[in-house]
């Protein structure tokens, strides 16, 4: 399978997605949208992965490539190809599926338990997973479940954490893709955001994030 990755900032790359793809013989190409690259033709790839980023999905005045990206995601979905969105990527997919993205009211940054819904526990994707397990988070926005989507997981702060639309479009508000290296890069890239959010209930300190990452990620 030829996978195409949309990357929004230098410090939020495919991470373990690249490892997974390589281990299964898939090819992976990345469009660094922040560098103004052109998007590929529909026939150039078989599946799409949309990564995270600190920008808001409506900031098209600051990030003009967002408008083209949304149209590209919509077209890929309409073509029937598999699409996975991580954090900002999940928000972009939710937007093109008709759900408005809104502020949560506070940040969710760090390692917090993800709880599977009854649908999530019954889905083959989580067949080997416990009902609740720690996952990395870094966001301050959320969205309603897109119409027709299956709600798979939640956290106490953010109801819609994982959803599946049409058995081929997966939205992950949380970060399953983290590696030790990617934890370091996102901490370096968004350290000021972490500092400003200190003291909020769902925001961990940098040393806690690093310690839990060393324990949970191999």
C-alpha positions as CSV (number, residue, x, y, z in Angstrom):
1,X,0.0,0.0,0.0
2,X,1.2,3.5,-0.8
3,X,0.5,5.7,2.2
4,X,0.6,9.5,2.0
5,X,1.2,11.6,5.1
6,X,0.1,15.2,5.5
7,X,2.4,16.9,8.0
8,X,1.6,20.4,9.4
9,X,4.7,21.3,11.4
10,X,8.3,19.9,11.5
11,X,7.9,18.5,15.0
12,X,4.8,16.3,14.5
13,X,5.8,13.7,12.0
14,X,4.5,10.1,11.4
15,X,6.6,8.6,14.2
16,X,5.5,5.0,14.8
17,X,3.2,5.2,11.8
18,X,6.4,5.1,9.7
19,X,7.7,2.1,11.7
20,X,4.4,0.3,11.3
21,X,4.3,1.0,7.5
22,X,7.9,-0.2,7.0
23,X,7.3,-3.4,8.9
24,X,4.4,-4.3,6.7
25,X,6.1,-3.4,3.4
26,X,4.0,-0.3,2.7
27,X,5.6,2.8,1.2
28,X,5.2,6.1,2.9
29,X,5.5,9.6,1.4
30,X,5.2,12.9,3.4
31,X,3.8,16.3,2.3
32,X,5.3,19.0,4.5
33,X,2.4,21.4,4.0
34,X,4.2,24.2,6.0
35,X,6.7,24.3,3.2
36,X,4.1,25.0,0.5
37,X,4.3,21.6,-1.3
38,X,1.7,20.6,-3.8
39,X,-0.7,17.8,-3.0
40,X,-0.6,14.6,-5.1
41,X,-3.0,13.4,-7.6
42,X,-5.6,10.9,-6.4
43,X,-3.9,8.0,-8.2
44,X,-0.6,8.6,-6.5
45,X,-1.5,7.0,-3.2
46,X,-3.8,4.3,-1.6
47,X,-4.3,5.6,1.9
48,X,-4.0,9.0,3.7
49,X,-2.6,9.8,7.2
50,X,-3.3,13.4,8.5
51,X,-1.0,14.3,11.4
52,X,-1.4,16.8,14.2
53,X,-0.3,20.4,14.7
54,X,-0.8,23.4,17.0
55,X,-2.9,25.5,14.6
56,X,-6.7,25.8,14.6
57,X,-8.4,24.3,11.7
58,X,-10.2,27.6,10.9
59,X,-7.0,29.7,10.7
60,X,-6.9,29.7,6.9
61,X,-5.7,33.4,7.0
62,X,-2.5,32.3,8.8
63,X,-2.2,28.9,7.1
64,X,-3.7,29.3,3.6
65,X,-2.9,25.7,2.7
66,X,-5.7,24.5,5.1
67,X,-8.4,25.2,2.6
68,X,-6.8,23.0,0.0
69,X,-6.0,20.4,2.6
70,X,-9.7,20.1,3.6
71,X,-10.8,19.7,0.0
72,X,-8.1,17.1,-0.5
73,X,-9.3,15.1,2.6
74,X,-12.9,15.4,1.5
75,X,-11.9,14.1,-2.0
76,X,-9.9,11.2,-0.5
77,X,-12.9,10.2,1.6
78,X,-15.2,10.4,-1.4
79,X,-12.8,8.2,-3.4
80,X,-13.3,5.5,-0.8
81,X,-9.7,5.3,0.4
82,X,-8.7,4.7,4.0
83,X,-8.0,7.9,6.0
84,X,-6.5,8.2,9.5
85,X,-6.4,11.5,11.3
86,X,-4.3,12.2,14.4
87,X,-5.2,15.2,16.8
88,X,-5.5,18.1,14.3
89,X,-6.0,15.5,11.6
90,X,-9.0,14.1,13.4
91,X,-10.4,17.6,13.8
92,X,-9.9,18.3,10.1
93,X,-11.7,15.0,9.2
94,X,-14.6,15.8,11.6
95,X,-14.9,19.2,10.0
96,X,-15.2,17.9,6.5
97,X,-17.7,15.3,7.7
98,X,-19.9,18.2,9.1
99,X,-18.9,18.5,12.8
100,X,-17.8,21.9,14.0
101,X,-14.5,22.0,16.0
102,X,-14.7,24.0,19.2
103,X,-12.5,24.8,22.2
104,X,-12.7,22.4,25.1
105,X,-12.2,25.2,27.6
106,X,-8.9,23.9,28.9
107,X,-5.9,21.9,27.7
108,X,-5.4,18.1,27.8
109,X,-1.7,17.5,27.7
110,X,0.1,14.4,29.0
111,X,-0.6,10.7,29.6
112,X,-4.3,10.2,30.6
113,X,-6.5,7.1,30.5
114,X,-8.5,6.4,27.4
115,X,-11.7,4.5,28.1
116,X,-13.3,2.4,25.4
117,X,-17.1,2.8,24.8
118,X,-19.2,-0.4,24.5
119,X,-18.8,-0.1,20.7
120,X,-15.0,0.3,21.2
121,X,-14.8,-2.8,23.4
122,X,-16.7,-4.8,20.8
123,X,-14.6,-3.6,17.8
124,X,-11.8,-5.9,16.4
125,X,-9.5,-2.9,16.5
126,X,-9.4,-3.0,20.3
127,X,-9.8,-6.8,20.7
128,X,-6.6,-7.1,22.7
129,X,-6.9,-3.8,24.6
130,X,-8.1,-3.4,28.2
131,X,-11.2,-1.3,28.8
132,X,-9.0,1.7,29.9
133,X,-5.4,2.4,29.2
134,X,-3.0,5.5,29.2
135,X,-2.5,7.4,25.9
136,X,-0.7,10.6,25.1
137,X,-2.8,13.8,24.6
138,X,-2.0,17.3,23.5
139,X,-4.9,19.4,22.5
140,X,-7.4,22.1,23.5
141,X,-10.2,21.6,21.1
142,X,-12.9,19.0,20.5
143,X,-15.9,18.2,18.2
144,X,-19.1,16.3,18.2
145,X,-19.2,12.8,16.8
146,X,-19.6,13.1,13.0
147,X,-23.0,11.9,11.7
148,X,-22.8,8.2,10.9
149,X,-19.6,7.6,12.9
150,X,-19.1,5.0,15.6
151,X,-17.9,6.3,18.9
152,X,-15.0,4.1,20.1
153,X,-13.3,5.9,23.0
154,X,-13.4,8.9,25.4
155,X,-11.6,10.6,28.2
156,X,-13.2,12.4,31.2
157,X,-12.4,15.8,29.6
158,X,-13.0,15.0,25.9
159,X,-15.9,12.8,25.0
160,X,-15.0,12.2,21.3
161,X,-11.5,10.8,21.4
162,X,-11.7,8.0,18.8
163,X,-14.3,7.5,16.1
164,X,-14.7,5.4,13.0
165,X,-16.7,6.5,10.0
166,X,-17.7,4.1,7.3
167,X,-15.2,1.4,8.4
168,X,-12.4,3.3,6.6
169,X,-12.0,6.7,8.2
170,X,-10.5,6.7,11.6
171,X,-10.2,9.8,13.8
172,X,-7.8,9.8,16.8
173,X,-7.9,12.9,18.9
174,X,-5.2,11.3,21.1
175,X,-1.7,10.3,20.0
176,X,-1.2,6.5,19.5
177,X,1.8,7.2,17.3
178,X,4.3,8.4,19.9
179,X,7.9,7.2,20.1
180,X,10.6,8.3,22.6
181,X,11.9,10.6,19.8
182,X,8.6,12.1,18.9
183,X,7.8,12.9,22.5
184,X,11.0,14.9,22.7
185,X,10.2,16.8,19.4
186,X,6.7,17.8,20.4
187,X,7.9,18.9,23.8
188,X,10.5,21.0,22.2
189,X,8.1,22.4,19.6
190,X,5.2,23.2,21.9
191,X,7.1,23.8,25.2
192,X,5.7,27.4,25.5
193,X,2.2,26.0,25.3
194,X,2.9,23.5,28.0
195,X,4.3,26.3,30.3
196,X,1.3,28.5,29.8
197,X,-1.1,25.7,30.6
198,X,0.6,24.6,33.8
199,X,-1.8,24.4,36.8
200,X,-4.8,23.2,34.7
201,X,-6.2,19.9,35.9
202,X,-5.5,17.9,32.8
203,X,-2.0,19.2,32.1
204,X,1.0,17.3,33.4
205,X,4.5,18.7,34.0
206,X,7.3,18.2,31.5
207,X,9.1,15.8,33.8
208,X,6.0,13.7,34.4
209,X,5.4,13.5,30.6
210,X,9.0,12.3,30.0
211,X,8.9,9.8,32.9
212,X,5.6,8.3,31.8
213,X,6.7,8.2,28.2
214,X,9.9,6.3,29.1
215,X,7.7,3.8,31.0
216,X,4.9,3.4,28.5
217,X,6.6,3.8,25.1
218,X,9.3,1.4,23.8
